[in-house]
């Protein structure tokens, strides 16, 4: 945990740019849930991070716009009883979010048309199916 949050092969968020807050979790834990601060909120100021190149920052800000509050991305973890496990879960979730946000856009699909043979096969199958259903009918004479 000392080196920072590894998001990508070439991008590691420095530990100094991450902020953790701890609070009481509402999850499992018995009597200890009332006394231990096991819930973790991990925050990262995406808009002000100097380690992220401008094109990637713009892409991430655009894709995470619904999750950001004043340019800060916050992830919460409270599914585990132990604070350390929740810290790891929050870091993994943050890394996955950032990784997806800076990923290059998918390749555009080139629209194609079905070939003449494909159209003929489809129509022939429709005729066969229609004939099969017609053969099953019982005439009402």
C-alpha positions as CSV (number, residue, x, y, z in Angstrom):
1,X,0.0,0.0,0.0
2,X,3.0,2.3,0.3
3,X,3.7,2.7,-3.4
4,X,0.3,4.0,-4.3
5,X,-2.6,2.7,-6.4
6,X,-1.6,0.9,-9.6
7,X,-4.2,1.6,-12.2
8,X,-2.4,0.8,-15.4
9,X,1.1,-0.4,-16.4
10,X,2.2,3.2,-16.9
11,X,0.0,5.0,-14.3
12,X,0.2,4.7,-10.5
13,X,-1.7,7.1,-8.4
14,X,0.6,8.3,-5.7
15,X,-0.4,7.6,-2.1
16,X,-0.3,11.3,-1.3
17,X,-3.2,12.0,-3.8
18,X,-5.5,9.4,-2.1
19,X,-7.6,10.3,0.9
20,X,-9.1,7.7,3.2
21,X,-11.9,8.2,5.7
22,X,-13.2,5.6,8.1
23,X,-16.6,5.3,9.7
24,X,-18.8,2.8,11.3
25,X,-20.2,0.2,9.0
26,X,-23.8,-1.0,9.0
27,X,-22.8,-4.4,7.8
28,X,-22.1,-7.7,9.7
29,X,-19.9,-7.7,12.7
30,X,-22.0,-8.4,15.8
31,X,-21.2,-6.2,18.8
32,X,-18.0,-5.0,17.2
33,X,-19.9,-3.1,14.5
34,X,-20.8,-0.5,17.0
35,X,-17.2,0.2,18.1
36,X,-15.0,-0.3,15.1
37,X,-14.6,2.1,12.1
38,X,-14.5,-0.6,9.4
39,X,-16.3,1.3,6.6
40,X,-13.8,2.9,4.1
41,X,-14.3,5.9,1.9
42,X,-11.4,6.3,-0.6
43,X,-11.3,9.7,-2.5
44,X,-9.1,10.8,-5.4
45,X,-9.1,14.3,-6.9
46,X,-9.2,13.4,-10.5
47,X,-9.5,17.0,-11.8
48,X,-6.4,18.2,-10.0
49,X,-4.1,15.2,-10.3
50,X,-0.8,16.2,-11.9
51,X,0.2,12.6,-12.7
52,X,-2.5,12.1,-15.4
53,X,-1.9,13.4,-18.9
54,X,-4.4,15.9,-20.1
55,X,-6.1,13.7,-22.9
56,X,-6.6,10.9,-20.4
57,X,-7.9,13.3,-17.7
58,X,-10.4,14.8,-20.2
59,X,-11.6,11.3,-21.1
60,X,-11.9,10.2,-17.5
61,X,-13.7,13.3,-16.4
62,X,-16.2,12.9,-19.3
63,X,-16.8,9.2,-18.5
64,X,-17.1,9.6,-14.8
65,X,-19.0,12.9,-14.8
66,X,-22.0,11.3,-13.0
67,X,-19.8,10.0,-10.2
68,X,-17.7,13.0,-9.6
69,X,-18.4,15.8,-7.0
70,X,-16.2,18.8,-7.8
71,X,-13.8,16.7,-9.7
72,X,-13.3,14.2,-6.8
73,X,-14.1,10.5,-7.3
74,X,-15.1,8.7,-4.1
75,X,-15.5,4.9,-3.6
76,X,-17.0,3.3,-0.5
77,X,-16.4,-0.2,0.8
78,X,-18.2,-1.8,3.8
79,X,-18.8,-5.4,2.8
80,X,-16.1,-6.9,5.0
81,X,-15.9,-6.9,8.8
82,X,-12.2,-5.9,8.8
83,X,-11.1,-2.4,8.0
84,X,-8.0,-3.7,6.1
85,X,-10.2,-5.9,3.9
86,X,-12.4,-2.9,3.1
87,X,-9.4,-0.8,2.3
88,X,-8.2,-3.3,-0.2
89,X,-11.8,-3.6,-1.7
90,X,-12.0,0.2,-2.0
91,X,-8.6,0.4,-3.7
92,X,-9.5,-2.4,-6.2
93,X,-12.8,-0.8,-7.0
94,X,-11.1,2.6,-7.5
95,X,-8.5,1.1,-9.8
96,X,-11.1,-0.7,-11.9
97,X,-13.1,2.5,-12.2
98,X,-10.1,4.5,-13.3
99,X,-8.9,1.8,-15.6
100,X,-12.3,1.7,-17.4
101,X,-12.4,5.5,-17.5
102,X,-9.1,6.0,-19.3
103,X,-9.5,3.0,-21.7
104,X,-9.5,4.0,-25.3
105,X,-12.9,4.2,-27.0
106,X,-14.0,0.9,-28.7
107,X,-13.4,0.6,-32.4
108,X,-16.4,1.9,-34.4
109,X,-18.5,-0.7,-36.1
110,X,-18.6,-0.5,-39.9
111,X,-22.2,-1.1,-41.0
112,X,-22.6,-4.0,-43.4
113,X,-25.4,-5.4,-45.4
114,X,-26.4,-9.1,-45.7
115,X,-25.3,-10.8,-48.8
116,X,-27.7,-11.8,-51.5
117,X,-27.2,-15.5,-50.6
118,X,-28.0,-14.8,-46.9
119,X,-31.2,-13.0,-47.9
120,X,-32.2,-16.0,-50.1
121,X,-31.4,-18.5,-47.4
122,X,-33.5,-16.5,-44.9
123,X,-36.5,-16.3,-47.3
124,X,-36.2,-20.0,-48.2
125,X,-36.2,-20.9,-44.5
126,X,-39.3,-18.7,-44.0
127,X,-41.1,-20.5,-46.8
128,X,-40.2,-23.9,-45.4
129,X,-41.4,-22.9,-41.9
130,X,-44.6,-21.5,-43.4
131,X,-45.2,-24.7,-45.4
132,X,-44.6,-26.9,-42.3
133,X,-47.2,-24.9,-40.3
134,X,-49.6,-25.0,-43.2
135,X,-49.2,-28.8,-43.3
136,X,-50.1,-29.1,-39.6
137,X,-53.4,-27.3,-40.0
138,X,-56.6,-29.2,-39.8
139,X,-59.1,-28.0,-42.3
140,X,-62.5,-27.0,-40.8
141,X,-64.6,-28.8,-43.6
